[in-house]
Amino acid sequence: MTFRNVRWTLACAAALLLTRHVASQNVCDGVSRVNNTNLTRVTVASGLTSGTSGPLFVSAPPGDTNRIMIVLQNGTIRQLIRGAAPTASTVFLDIDPRVTNTFDEQGLLGLAFSPTFATDGIFYVSYTRTSDGDLIVSRFRTLDGTGNTAGDPASEQILFRVDDNESNHNGGWMSFGPDGFLYISQGDGGNGGDPHGACGNGQNTGVILGKMLRIDPTGSVGTAPDCGLDPGSYTIPPGNPLADGPGGDCDEIWAYGLRNPWRDSFDTLTGDLYIADVGQGCWEEINWAPSTSTGGENYGWRNFEGRHCFNAPSMSCTPTSSPADGCQPACSDPVPVGDAEPNGTRVPILEYPSNGGAECSVTGGYVYRGCRMTGFQGKYFYGDYCAGTVLSFQQVGGVATNPQSWTAQVGTSLALDLTSFGQDAQGELYITDRDGLVYMLLPPLTNFEVSGAGAIPFQLSKTGPWTWEDLAYTSRHTITAYRVHRANVADGVFNVGEVFDCVFTSPTPSWPGGDAADPLPGAFFAYVVTGLNGPTPTSPGGTPTRTLSGVVCP
């Protein structure tokens, strides 16, 4: 966690070299890249409501690196400015009276910003309605129609309603895909074993429960709505795989055979789609579809749970060669890893057993494509609500490889608390906690340099204050002070063994007057800046390691 700058004084002149780092002009501005192999978590938001009113999701408007949005189950969205205190979030939207969270899986469940939110101020939410418990998908806009003000509760336009007689399995995730259309996941209608009709909602393409939907929420292209109740101004995009006009299959469907999809995501680099689907009681699963998919995938529920047949009459995962209730498609048990059923169902890329309840509810996350952690690129993060685990794998050729657990590193206090993963505009990862907390996953503080590649501009000069990276702002770690260390390289040849004495300490990332001293002719000064989150430096001083002396800072 150090920045190293070398200031030269030539023997024949007192001129100094001004060193400046110019940050790149993209979404990764201000981020110090770190080659870490470990993870930790830092609390970025606290004091939020808890329980079934607490945080369920974290997102950010496209390209907005200055804030995150925190979705609360009680019907409120709060915004937190980057660098602000964890308790300093403010209300972005409050529709609490319209949202019921009476039961565990109800509430404000999804949030998606228009790709042009900065100029149109439009965003979309999904929630369970107070009056009847139905799932509502609505469009809102900000007070001034740009991304600069809070959301306007009076601007709601309902796009569609899903009739849902049960309180559980509401899904509610939503996101714009790489194609610019809005994807929305729906649970199977609730209760247990999908007891809806002869063969359940999951396999019934005449309803939109148990499905992944794809719509154009602007109503700009495509055909009229089909199965959404109280339809608003949305349309069915060209290419929806089951579109056949009114009646028959629901034109909104992109994929089907889902039970209770809880947190899905697109890989922001490849466009691949990941769907985490909570199991009935035997198997938790994560499904994957490549960006080349044209939709129409059948993920198997209720005939399958994971890669195994589900016996609806007995509510069990008893192995069988076909569903016990005679519903189609038929299944065989188990389906080998990497294989697909000949009847067209798509098997999960990953499954794991419920383990007698210790693990019982998968929580989907994201493929890491963030700015900071170069060694984590391509890892898909997910977890389990009951066990409080944080896990990852990498998809290679449609197969989940390199499984890893990060639970011990990020903390084991998340059991029955880990409600969701989230992502900011720089691709960094968050966890929401039912105790009213939001955490960020990031490298341990000892891995940081005060100014690494990609960090915000800094300047060291003899004519004015010296400034360097505000590590508390860019990393979210708590910094109690910075120390400037100086090595006097008298012979003009810098060696790894040079000793750096502490010459200045400050609670802020600046030295108002800079260094008043000058090296002797033929010599030069080298500097290391360290950050502290306690009484001692949090790193030994850069790469390669610099030797910091025991001289007490002034």
DACORSUL-V155812 format. One record per helix or strand. SS is the DSSP state (alpha for helix, beta for strand). FROM is the first residue (numbers start at 1). LEN is the number of residues. If there is no record, write none. Layout:
ss: {SS	SS}
from: {FROM	FROM}
len: {LEN	LEN}
This chain:
ss: {beta	beta	beta	beta	beta	alpha	beta	beta	beta	beta	alpha	beta	beta	alpha	beta	beta	beta	alpha	beta	beta	beta	beta	beta	beta	beta	beta	beta	beta	beta	beta	beta	beta	beta	beta	beta	beta	alpha	beta	beta	beta	alpha	beta	beta	beta	alpha	beta	beta	beta	alpha	beta	beta	alpha	beta	beta	beta	beta	beta	beta}
from: {2	16	19	34	40	51	55	67	76	90	96	99	108	117	122	135	151	153	157	174	182	211	223	229	235	253	261	273	283	298	304	308	311	316	345	350	355	362	367	373	374	380	389	399	407	418	429	437	445	458	466	471	481	499	510	524	537	547}
len: {8	1	3	1	6	3	5	6	6	5	3	1	6	4	8	8	1	3	6	3	4	6	1	1	2	4	6	5	7	1	2	2	1	1	1	4	3	2	1	1	3	5	8	7	4	6	5	6	3	3	2	5	9	8	2	9	1	2}
